[in-house]
Amino acid sequence: MITSQAWAGKRYAVLGLARSGLATVAALIASGAEVLAWDDRIEARDEAAELGAAIGDPLNADLRGMAGVLVSPGVPLNRHPIAAHAKGAKVPVIGDIELFAQAWPDLPLHKIVGITGTNGKSTTTALIHHILKTAGVPTTMGGNIGLPILAQNPLPVHGVYVLELSSFQIDLTQSLKCDVAVLLNVTPDHLDRYRDFSAYRAAKIRLLRMQPRYGEAIVADGANGVARAVQAMSVGAGYTQWFDGNYSTDFAEEQRGWPTLQGPHNAQNAWAARMACLALGLDHDDINEGLRTYPGLPHRMERVGEHDGVAFINDSKATNADAAAPALAAFPAIRWILGGKAKGAELDACLPHLGHVRSAYTIGEAGPMLAELLRPRVPVTEAGTLDRAVMAAAQDAQPGDTVLLSPACASFDQFRDFEDRGDQFCAIVKGLTA
């Protein structure tokens, strides 16, 4: 794990004991800190106690004098009382990425790449990590992907930490200095957590604002006021690479040789990954080999099976309409499974691709609302649950069709997370194809 003298002898509270929360408790205690930990789940509290934490709800504790309150990115700071309680005690509310940033003096000489944006973060993070690994560079990835960063062993000298960062994680981070920061795109999302779109956009851009002057920023999409906001920054990276929106003919030709990186959305991801790796000093041959051999991510346009000439695609990672649109664009004859916990009352980004949709099957809390939106345009079945949706879609599908789970919604109404939703889809499909 990652430890640091920066935390020794200090007191912290940790609220939320999922994977990253427990990793945070372990790292702090191993570094000589005192920890007060809490989670609603008894088993999680027991695990924290076994690590040496005191158990108690920070909301009922005197926080004065603590070095920080560590919360999960899923804690809604705009509504949760811990924010006001910590502010009253003059204690910062932070996350594990901030602790990682504080640990840098105790780590071997390294570089950090941070990737944010509304869509494409996971693919771009995993792609940069893969290119570096293929080129023989010591690297690991963390943040919003993979193992919690504090649970991982420190990299050797000249290693590169590749971090996927949501806006929530950036909100909980004050001192992360990325050598390379990648901003992919910013479209309306998580507006239940932010005052308005401009506040959400500002949260994303703050990753660039925290950069040192020697850092390099990669901005892959300047739409929705992003270019203007980045250009108005008074501090941040000393050099910014901008994508002008036009891929060269040579780039399009190259992309045909990257089997898991097809489609215009992956062109953006690949361009950003290439520019980030060039900024890290890799040569074009190593980068191109990484692009060619990238295996793709689970739950992101993942082909999980075929049955009677029908392909089944798991795109559970598509948790909003903008993320679902690329999958709808990629296949010509789709039986579309969508729904869950809605992030908005529209599917505007998906509408241009409804010509590819032969029928739709809605699930979850947003199912009735989505059915009402889609019914004037495509045949809709209100399936309610994922198993019923898959069965109905498989029954309706013709050879050559694609049954696509691309929910355009969060998963938390019926599933633990998008991985659980995707895993359950894969299990249902396996039952069909066995």
Number of C-alpha atoms within 10 A of each C-alpha: 14 23 25 20 16 17 21 15 14 18 20 25 27 29 23 23 23 13 13 23 25 23 22 30 29 23 23 27 21 19 18 17 21 21 26 22 27 25 20 11 11 10 11 19 21 15 14 26 17 11 17 17 24 16 17 17 17 20 16 9 11 11 22 14 12 18 19 21 23 23 25 20 20 9 15 16 18 13 11 10 11 21 19 15 18 20 13 11 13 15 18 17 23 22 25 26 26 19 27 20 16 17 17 18 11 13 15 13 13 17 18 21 25 27 31 29 23 21 22 23 24 22 22 26 27 24 27 29 26 24 25 23 16 17 16 10 16 17 22 22 24 21 23 21 17 13 15 20 26 26 18 15 11 19 17 14 12 13 18 23 22 28 28 25 24 19 21 20 24 23 19 21 22 18 16 22 24 28 23 27 28 31 24 24 21 23 16 17 20 17 13 12 15 16 11 13 16 15 13 21 23 16 20 27 25 18 30 31 22 20 23 17 14 13 21 25 28 24 24 24 20 19 12 15 12 21 14 11 14 20 10 9 13 8 14 23 24 12 13 18 15 15 17 10 11 7 13 9 9 8 13 14 10 13 22 13 14 19 13 18 22 16 15 15 15 18 16 21 23 25 19 27 26 23 24 25 21 14 17 17 9 17 13 12 10 17 23 18 15 22 25 17 16 21 15 17 15 17 24 22 23 20 16 16 17 18 14 13 13 18 20 26 25 28 27 31 29 27 24 28 24 19 24 27 22 21 24 23 19 15 16 15 22 29 29 27 28 28 32 26 20 23 18 16 10 15 17 11 15 19 14 12 17 20 14 18 22 19 22 26 29 27 26 25 19 22 23 17 14 25 21 12 15 19 13 9 14 16 14 21 20 19 23 18 17 23 16 17 25 24 14 17 24 21 9 13 20 16 12 15 23 25 29 30 32 29 30 31 28 23 25 16 15 16 15 10 14 20 15 16 24 24 15 16 24 20 13 16 24 15 9 15 11 7
